[in-house]
Amino acid sequence: MAGSSLDQNPPNADRHITAGGSDWLWAVFAIMALSDLIMVFWTFSRPRGTRLFHQIAIIVLTTATIAYFSMASDLGATPVRAEFSRGTTGTRQIWFVRYIQWFITLPLLLLELLLATGLSLSDIFTTMFMAWVFVVCGLVGALVASTYKWGYFVLGCMALFYIWYVLLGHGPRSTFAAGGVVRSGYVRSAGYLSLLLLIYPIAWGCSEGGNVVSPTGEMIWYGILDLLAGPVFLFLFLWGLRTVEYGAFGLASGKYTDGYGAGAGAGYGNGMAGAGPNMATRGAVAPGATTGTAAPGVGVGHTGAGVSHTGAGVGTNAV
């Protein structure tokens, strides 16, 4: 399969991957696909409403699997004139499909990590935005043939500095509702991911930027980094959370259904017994208290529906 990839999809640049590079990409694809399947089975082995971290991991691994299938097939690249030519080669393969992968996966990796902290959603979203800036600057810089590509490189590194500040500075100082075990696990994971993010710009400068490393060497370099930042990081991080009470994160959902109303966990129509974990009476109104004026008979449903028959009060059994 790997040998036929370059035959069926011929390289479109002077400096391109070799058959050995395609073989390596097929191997990475197989690891990503296997990891994705394992993560899917692991996710469905967990109770409903406690799968958020694992489902984020599924999205990351699925995206990486598709990207590496494309690259192993010698698809998703475009020829760009290299700023620094090597020998008689004038153009180099630039793999835009890799940047599409990173545009999706890097913010999700940061989200996976930062959800374990006490950072606000605005802090988390801004950090994810800086990840998008980091990736887009890398893509645009790689597609630029002139020396202006290094301007995008600097802008991307500035975004990376912000990410490092949040991961290593702001994040550890936040309140960890899940306790000290999660804090120590976060510090290790944040340091690990930050180290990997340091190596990515170095790889870019030696490959897409400086055209020093061959496209095959680029694939090996990035492939190792993606494996370490993908399956290895995700499985280690989630394994560290396996004994943590999920409700401490405040992320459990009360909207999932198990059999549509079959007792606890059903989610709809059965009062508080149907509410999901961590969805207990936040802001509940005392018995008989009113939320406004309404005519008798305007209310909807029975206990668990949330509004009494008079339409004026909110009962203690409200969802």
C-alpha positions in Angstrom: 0.0 0.0 0.0 2.8 2.4 0.9 4.8 1.6 -2.2 1.9 2.4 -4.5 1.1 5.8 -2.9 3.8 7.7 -4.7 3.0 5.9 -7.9 -0.7 6.7 -7.8 -0.2 10.2 -6.4 3.1 11.4 -7.8 4.9 14.1 -5.9 4.3 17.6 -7.1 7.5 19.3 -6.0 11.3 19.0 -6.7 12.0 18.1 -3.0 9.4 15.6 -1.8 8.9 12.6 0.4 10.4 9.3 -0.5 8.9 5.8 -0.4 10.5 5.3 3.0 8.8 8.5 4.2 5.5 7.2 3.0 6.1 4.0 4.8 6.8 5.9 8.0 3.6 7.9 7.6 1.5 4.7 7.1 3.0 3.5 10.4 2.0 6.7 12.2 -1.4 6.4 10.6 -1.8 2.9 12.0 -0.8 4.0 15.5 -3.2 6.9 15.4 -6.1 4.8 14.2 -5.5 2.1 16.8 -5.2 4.7 19.5 -8.5 6.2 18.3 -10.3 2.9 18.5 -9.0 2.2 22.0 -10.1 5.6 23.1 -13.6 5.0 21.7 -14.0 1.8 23.6 -12.6 3.4 26.8 -15.0 6.3 26.4 -18.1 4.0 26.2 -16.9 2.1 29.2 -17.4 5.2 31.3 -20.8 6.3 32.8 -22.7 8.7 30.7 -22.2 12.3 31.7 -18.5 11.6 32.6 -17.0 11.4 29.1 -16.0 14.9 28.2 -12.2 14.5 28.5 -12.3 11.2 26.6 -14.5 12.6 23.9 -12.1 15.5 23.3 -9.4 12.9 22.9 -11.5 11.1 20.3 -11.8 14.2 18.2 -8.0 14.8 18.4 -7.1 11.3 17.5 -9.7 11.0 14.7 -8.4 14.2 13.1 -4.8 13.0 13.3 -5.8 9.7 11.8 -7.3 11.4 8.8 -4.4 13.8 8.4 -1.8 11.0 8.4 -3.8 8.9 6.0 -3.7 11.9 3.6 0.0 12.5 4.0 0.9 8.8 3.7 -1.1 8.8 0.4 1.0 11.7 -0.7 -2.1 14.0 -0.7 -2.6 17.3 0.9 0.6 19.0 -0.2 1.4 21.9 -2.5 4.7 22.9 -4.1 6.3 26.2 -2.8 9.5 27.8 -4.0 12.0 27.4 -1.3 13.8 30.5 0.0 17.0 28.5 0.4 17.4 26.1 -2.4 19.4 22.9 -1.9 21.2 21.6 -4.9 19.1 21.7 -8.0 15.8 21.6 -6.1 13.7 24.8 -6.5 10.4 23.8 -4.9 9.5 21.9 -1.7 6.4 20.1 -0.7 4.4 22.0 1.9 1.8 19.9 3.7 -1.2 22.1 4.3 -3.2 19.1 5.6 -0.9 18.9 8.5 -1.8 22.5 9.5 -5.5 21.7 9.2 -4.8 18.9 11.6 -3.0 21.2 14.1 -5.7 23.9 13.7 -8.2 21.4 15.1 -6.1 19.4 17.5 -3.8 21.9 19.3 -6.7 24.0 20.8 -8.4 20.9 21.9 -5.3 19.6 23.6 -5.1 22.9 25.5 -8.8 22.6 26.3 -8.3 19.1 27.6 -5.6 20.3 29.9 -7.0 23.6 31.1 -10.5 22.2 31.9 -8.8 20.5 34.9 -7.8 23.9 36.3 -9.9 26.7 37.8 -9.3 29.1 34.9 -12.3 31.0 33.6 -13.8 30.2 30.3 -12.5 33.5 28.9 -8.9 32.6 29.9 -9.3 29.1 28.3 -10.8 30.5 25.1 -8.1 33.2 24.7 -5.5 30.5 25.0 -7.2 28.4 22.4 -7.3 31.4 20.1 -3.6 31.9 20.5 -3.1 28.3 19.5 -5.0 29.1 16.2 -2.8 32.1 15.7 0.3 29.9 16.3 -0.8 27.3 13.7 -2.1 29.9 11.1 1.2 31.8 11.2 3.1 28.6 10.7 0.9 27.8 7.6 1.2 31.2 6.0 4.9 31.4 6.7 5.4 28.0 5.1 3.5 29.1 2.0 5.5 32.4 1.6 8.5 32.0 -0.6 10.3 35.2 0.4 12.1 36.1 3.6 8.8 37.6 5.0 8.0 34.1 6.1 10.1 34.7 9.2 7.9 37.6 10.2 5.0 35.1 10.5 7.4 32.8 12.4 8.0 35.5 14.9 4.3 36.3 15.3 3.6 32.6 15.8 6.2 32.4 18.5 4.7 35.4 20.3 1.4 33.5 20.4 3.3 30.5 21.8 4.8 32.6 24.6 1.2 33.5 25.7 0.3 29.8 25.7 3.4 29.0 27.8 2.4 31.8 30.2 -1.0 30.3 30.7 0.1 26.7 31.0 3.1 27.3 33.3 2.2 30.5 35.1 -1.4 31.3 35.3 -2.8 27.7 35.2 -0.9 26.3 38.2 -1.9 29.3 40.4 -5.6 28.7 39.8 -8.0 26.8 42.1 -8.1 23.1 41.5 -11.5 22.0 42.7 -10.6 18.4 42.2 -7.8 18.6 44.7 -4.0 18.3 44.9 -3.8 15.1 42.9 -5.1 16.9 39.8 -2.9 19.9 40.5 0.3 17.8 40.5 -0.9 15.9 37.4 -1.6 19.2 35.6 1.8 20.6 36.4 3.5 17.5 35.0 1.3 17.4 31.9 1.6 21.2 31.3 5.4 20.9 31.5 5.4 18.0 29.1 3.2 19.7 26.5 5.1 22.9 26.8 8.4 21.1 26.1 6.9 19.6 22.9 5.5 23.0 21.8 9.1 24.3 22.1 10.3 21.7 19.6 7.7 22.4 16.9 9.1 25.8 15.9 12.6 24.3 15.8 11.3 21.7 13.4 9.6 24.3 11.3 12.7 26.4 11.1 14.7 23.5 9.9 12.1 22.2 7.4 9.5 24.5 5.9 11.5 27.6 7.0 15.1 26.9 6.2 14.7 23.9 3.9 17.6 22.2 5.8 15.8 19.0 6.6 14.4 16.9 3.7 10.6 16.4 3.5 11.1 12.8 4.6 13.1 13.9 7.6 10.4 16.5 8.3 7.8 13.7 8.3 9.8 11.7 10.8 10.4 14.7 13.1 6.8 15.9 13.1 5.5 12.3 13.3 7.3 11.6 16.5 6.1 14.9 18.0 2.5 14.3 17.0 2.7 10.8 18.6 4.0 12.2 21.8 1.5 15.1 21.8 -1.4 12.9 20.7 -1.7 9.3 21.9 1.0 9.4 24.5 -0.1 12.6 26.1 -3.8 11.8 26.0 -3.5 8.3 27.5 -1.2 9.4 30.3 -3.3 12.5 31.1 -6.6 10.5 31.2 -5.1 7.7 33.1 -4.1 10.1 35.8 -7.7 11.3 36.0 -9.2 7.8 36.3 -9.7 7.9 40.1 -10.7 11.6 40.3 -14.3 12.3 41.2 -15.7 13.7 38.0 -18.3 15.9 39.7 -15.4 17.9 41.3 -14.8 19.4 37.9 -18.3 20.7 37.6 -18.5 19.3 34.1 -21.1 16.5 34.4 -24.1 16.8 32.2 -27.7 16.3 33.3 -29.0 16.1 29.8 -27.9 12.6 28.9 -30.6 9.8 28.8 -30.5 6.2 29.7 -33.6 4.5 28.4 -35.6 7.8 28.3 -37.0 8.1 31.7 -36.0 4.8 33.3 -35.1 5.9 36.8 -32.1 7.8 38.1 -30.0 9.3 35.3 -32.8 9.4 32.9 -32.6 13.2 32.8 -36.1 14.2 31.9 -39.5 14.1 33.6 -38.6 12.4 36.9 -37.8 15.2 39.3 -34.4 15.4 40.9 -34.0 11.7 40.6 -33.7 12.2 36.9 -31.1 14.9 37.1 -27.5 14.0 36.2 -24.5 14.2 38.4 -23.5 17.7 39.6 -26.9 19.1 38.6 -28.5 19.4 42.0 -30.6 22.3 43.1 -28.2 25.2 42.1 -30.2 28.3 42.7 -33.4 26.3 43.6 -36.4 28.3 44.8 -37.9 27.5 48.2 -41.2 25.7 48.3 -44.1 28.0 47.5 -41.9 30.8 46.4 -43.1 32.6 43.3 -41.2 33.8 40.2 -43.9 36.1 38.9 -47.7 36.5 38.6 -49.7 34.1 36.5 -53.2 32.9 36.4 -54.2 29.6 37.8 -53.9 26.7 35.4 -51.1 28.3 33.4 -48.5 25.8 34.8 -47.2 22.8 33.0 -46.8 19.2 34.0 -46.3 17.4 37.3 -43.4 17.2 39.8 -40.1 17.2 37.9 -41.5 19.5 35.1 -40.3 22.5 36.9 -43.5 24.6 37.1 -46.5 23.9 39.4 -50.1 23.6 38.4 -50.8 27.1 39.5 -48.1 28.3 37.2 -46.7 30.7 39.9 -44.4 28.6 42.1 -41.4 26.5 41.5 -41.3 23.3 43.6 -38.5 21.6 45.3 -38.7 18.8 42.8 -38.0 21.1 39.9 -35.3 19.9 37.5 
